[in-house]
């Protein structure tokens, strides 16, 4: 999400925090969190205009909850990237276990003795 996106309402220079889309088939206006990128048929709204949104008569307004969790910090993202790199690093081949002759795992070979 870019902080450079502004409210699409005329003469409003506030930063956008919500994206408005219309579902014409259901006669619904959907106001949700700011989309990751601007689309031609979606409208970015500031908090002021998002709270005061009204829909045409007979239409419903669906307000989706915004994430209350702050975005991850740069340190969190770097720590995550380090973990991914560590997991992707090739592991040295494991040495095969030492097996005693005549023995396989928990089983032993018992040879027949001549009578």
C-alpha positions as CSV (number, residue, x, y, z in Angstrom):
1,X,0.0,0.0,0.0
2,X,1.4,3.3,-1.0
3,X,0.9,6.4,1.2
4,X,1.0,8.5,-2.0
5,X,-2.5,7.5,-3.0
6,X,-5.0,10.3,-2.3
7,X,-8.8,10.3,-1.9
8,X,-10.5,10.3,-5.2
9,X,-13.2,12.7,-4.1
10,X,-13.0,16.1,-5.9
11,X,-10.8,18.7,-4.1
12,X,-9.9,16.3,-1.3
13,X,-6.1,15.9,-0.7
14,X,-6.3,13.5,2.3
15,X,-4.5,10.2,2.1
16,X,-6.7,7.2,1.0
17,X,-7.4,4.5,3.7
18,X,-10.3,2.6,2.0
19,X,-11.3,1.3,-1.4
20,X,-14.9,1.5,-2.6
21,X,-16.2,-0.9,-5.3
22,X,-19.7,-1.4,-6.6
23,X,-21.3,-4.8,-7.2
24,X,-24.0,-3.8,-9.6
25,X,-25.6,-7.3,-9.8
26,X,-26.2,-7.3,-6.0
27,X,-26.8,-3.5,-5.8
28,X,-24.1,-3.3,-3.1
29,X,-21.4,-0.8,-2.4
30,X,-18.4,-2.5,-0.7
31,X,-16.0,-0.3,1.3
32,X,-12.9,-2.2,2.5
33,X,-9.3,-1.8,3.3
34,X,-7.1,0.1,0.8
35,X,-6.4,-2.1,-2.2
36,X,-2.8,-2.9,-2.9
37,X,-2.9,-1.1,-6.2
38,X,-5.3,1.4,-7.8
39,X,-7.9,0.0,-10.3
40,X,-9.9,1.9,-12.8
41,X,-13.3,0.9,-11.4
42,X,-12.5,1.3,-7.7
43,X,-12.4,4.5,-5.7
44,X,-9.9,5.2,-3.0
45,X,-11.4,7.2,-0.1
46,X,-10.0,9.0,2.9
47,X,-11.3,8.2,6.4
48,X,-13.6,11.3,6.3
49,X,-15.3,10.4,3.1
50,X,-15.4,6.6,3.9
51,X,-17.3,7.2,7.1
52,X,-19.8,9.4,5.4
53,X,-20.4,7.1,2.4
54,X,-24.0,6.6,1.4
55,X,-25.3,4.4,-1.4
56,X,-28.2,5.0,-3.9
57,X,-31.7,4.2,-2.7
58,X,-32.3,0.5,-2.6
59,X,-28.6,-0.3,-2.4
60,X,-26.7,-1.9,0.6
61,X,-23.4,-0.7,1.9
62,X,-21.1,-3.4,3.1
63,X,-18.2,-2.2,5.3
64,X,-15.3,-4.6,5.6
65,X,-13.2,-4.4,8.8
66,X,-9.8,-2.8,8.4
67,X,-6.7,-4.6,9.8
68,X,-6.1,-3.3,13.3
69,X,-2.7,-5.0,13.3
70,X,0.2,-2.7,12.2
71,X,2.3,-3.8,9.2
72,X,5.5,-5.7,10.0
73,X,8.5,-3.6,10.7
74,X,11.7,-3.7,8.6
75,X,13.4,-5.7,11.3
76,X,10.6,-8.3,11.2
77,X,10.8,-8.6,7.5
78,X,14.6,-8.9,7.6
79,X,14.4,-11.7,10.3
80,X,11.9,-13.5,8.1
81,X,14.1,-13.2,5.1
82,X,17.0,-14.6,7.1
83,X,14.9,-17.6,8.2
84,X,13.9,-18.3,4.6
85,X,17.5,-18.1,3.4
86,X,18.6,-20.5,6.2
87,X,15.9,-23.0,5.3
88,X,16.8,-22.9,1.6
89,X,20.5,-23.4,2.2
90,X,21.6,-26.9,1.2
91,X,22.1,-29.2,4.1
92,X,25.3,-31.4,4.3
93,X,24.5,-35.1,3.6
94,X,23.9,-37.1,6.7
95,X,26.5,-39.7,7.4
96,X,25.1,-43.3,7.2
97,X,24.8,-44.9,10.6
98,X,27.5,-47.4,11.6
99,X,26.1,-50.9,11.4
100,X,27.8,-53.9,13.0
101,X,28.4,-56.8,10.7
102,X,25.7,-59.4,11.0
103,X,23.3,-56.9,12.5
104,X,20.6,-54.9,10.8
105,X,18.9,-52.3,12.9
106,X,17.2,-54.0,15.9
107,X,17.4,-57.4,14.2
108,X,20.3,-59.9,14.5
109,X,21.2,-62.6,12.1
110,X,21.5,-66.0,13.9
111,X,23.3,-68.6,11.9
112,X,22.2,-72.2,12.0
113,X,24.8,-74.5,13.7
114,X,25.5,-77.9,12.3
115,X,24.2,-80.8,14.5
